C-alpha cells in the first residue's frame, strides 16, 4: 500500500484553523512518549498549567488541557454544569453560538437564546435587559465568532453578571492567544479553547479553566456528571497533587502545546497581539486594493479571522481550489447562513506573519484577475 | 523558563500503556498539518479506515477514529446507544469492567452486573443463564482486562447473543492488534480501542467501529445523543462521502496512527500475534526463574499484559522507582483491588521485542537481588 504521508505538502493554512505550526512544535510532537504517571511528565503538565494560567490571566487551580479538540471543551463546559431543566442563556450571533445552544439543549437544559444578526456583535444592552428580567444558572457566549469574524463584548457582559449567581461561560476557541483575555478580571467562570489556532499547535487538545465557583457547582450537583470521560472532578484529581489515574494523557500532543506556549510567552503576549493586529491591517488594506469588502464593521473585527465577502459573479469554491492546488494556500469557506457568501481568512499561530499576508494577496491578485 | 522537553528521556515503556513507538511513527507525527477538509487528508482518512477494518476484521462503514483516548471510545459506545432506563448487562472481572458499569450508569441505563473474581475470566455459562432469564438492550465486556491480564471469551459470548436483539459491545482497548479480533464473525456490534497500546502509536485517538444494527439503534433513538461531541451520526457524516464539518480532525495524531497501522499490516497480523506470544512466553519463563508468579492461570493469560504477584516482603513501589530511575524502564502498578499486590508488565507495540524482555529480566534480577 502506498504511504500517503510521504505526499503531504506544506500548505499555508490561512483558513479558520488548523493554522501553521512553528518548526519547534513539530519537533516537540516527536519527542519520546512518557507514561501517564511519569514524574517528568507530571513536571511538564505542571508547567503547562502555569503557562495556560498566564495566557488566560487566571489563578484558577483547575486550568488544564482536555484530551479532545475545542469542541470537547464546549461539551465539558456544559456537561459539568447543566442539570436537567437548569436555565441557560446562550448569546447567538453565528454558527458557533448555535452549536453552544445545541450542546446545552442536548444535555436537558432549559435554553433561552438571544439572537443577533450574523456579522454584528452581541448587544450588551439587550443582554442586560434579559438577565434583569430572568434568572439564569449559566450565560454562554463566543468570544471570537469563527463563522463571521466578529469579536463579542466579553468583558462588558462579564461586568453585567458580576455579583450574580450566574456562571459565565466563554468560548475562547478562536480568541485565546490572539487577543487579550483576562479571565479573572472579566468575571469569567469557564473558559475553553483549542490547540490549533492562535496557540500555534496542531489540533487535538482543549485548554480549559474552571473558576472555584464553577468547580463548586460541578461538585454540588444532584447527580453525577453524565459523561465520565469529561468529568472535571475526576480529571482534576489527575492534574492535582495526587495524580489519580483517570485516562491516559496524550503525551505527545501535550509536548506540542507546551512548546507552542513557551514560544508565545517568550515572544511576549503584548508583542503577539501587536503582530496579529498589524498583519490583520495589512491584509485588510490589500483586500481593499483588490476591491474586496469585509463582512464585519471595523470596530468589531477580529484580527485573527477575517470574513471577506465573495465578489459578485465569482465562483467561491473554484477560487479556493485554485489557491490550494496552484498556490498551496488554504482559505476557508462560509459556514451555515454564510456558506457560499464569504471566505474566511485566518491569521493565527505561525500563519500570522507579514510574508504570508503578502503571499496570499499575490495569489488572490492572480486568481481573481 | 527551562524547556523541560529537552530533558525527556527515552524510557522503555513496559507498563499497561502507553508503550514504545516505532521511529517511523514519531516521524509521522511531525508531518505538516493539513486542514480538516483537505482532499489529501480525506484520502489519508479513507485509507486509515480501510486499515482499521482489516485489523478488526469488519466490513462496517462506521469504522473511524474518535478524537479522544480509549476512554472516549467507551463513552461513545454507551452514550450513542443507552437511553434512560434501557437495560444493560455489564460483565465485570476487573477495574475496566467496573468503569464500563460506571459509564453506563451515569447515562441513566438500568445496569445489571455479573461479577467474576479478578484474575479469572468471565464465565460464559453464567452469562448464558443470565441472558436467557432477562432481556438486555446491550451486553458489554472487556476483551483484555488491563487490570488483571485476563482474556475474556469474547467469541463465545458473541455466539450466545447471536440472533437476539441485544447489542454486543466489546472493549478492545488492550487487545486490538495484539491478539485476534474478528468483529463481524464474532457478532460484535460495537468495538473500540486506543492508539497507544498494541497499535504502536502515542495516546490520543480511539479507533471505533459500529455495526449497521448499532448505527440503526443510534439513529432510531427517541432523543438526540446527549453528547454532541461524540454523536456518531454527526461524526459519521464527516468521515463519509460528504465530509460535513463536525469538529477539527487531530491530523498529526491521525498521521501517527496511519503509519503505525501500515507497519503492522506490512509485518502481517499473524506474524504480529506470534511475536506477542513468543515474547510473552519468554517473559513468563524468565519471571519463573526469578521465582515470581503470575496472577492468572495459564489458559486465560493475555500475551500483552502480564500481572505479576509482588513477592512477599518486597516494597513494590520502590522496585518500580528503581526500574524507572536506574534502568529507565517503566512497569505498571496494580489498580483497584490489586493496588500494591501486582505489577503489570506490558508487551505491546514496539515494546514487544525479545531484547526488551531480556532487558527487563536483567534489571529485575539486579533490583530483586
Interface residues (C-beta under 8 A of the other chain):
Chain A: X1 X3 X4 X5 X7 X8 X9 X10 X11 X13 X15 X17 X18 X20 X21 X26 X27 X28 X29 X30 X31 X32 X33 X34 X35 X36 X38 X39 X40 X43 X44 X47 X67 X68 X69 X70 X71 X72 X74 X75 X79 X99 X102 X103 X106 X107 X108 X194 X196 X202 X203 X204 X224 X225 X226 X227 X228 X229 X230 X245 X246 X247 X248 X249 X250 X251 X252 X253 X255 X256 X258 X259 X262 X265 X324 X330 X335
Chain B: X1 X3 X4 X5 X7 X8 X9 X10 X11 X13 X15 X17 X18 X20 X21 X26 X27 X28 X29 X30 X31 X32 X33 X34 X35 X36 X38 X39 X40 X43 X44 X47 X67 X68 X69 X70 X71 X72 X74 X75 X79 X99 X102 X103 X106 X107 X108 X194 X196 X202 X203 X204 X224 X225 X226 X227 X228 X229 X230 X245 X246 X247 X248 X249 X250 X251 X252 X253 X255 X256 X258 X259 X262 X265 X324 X330 X335
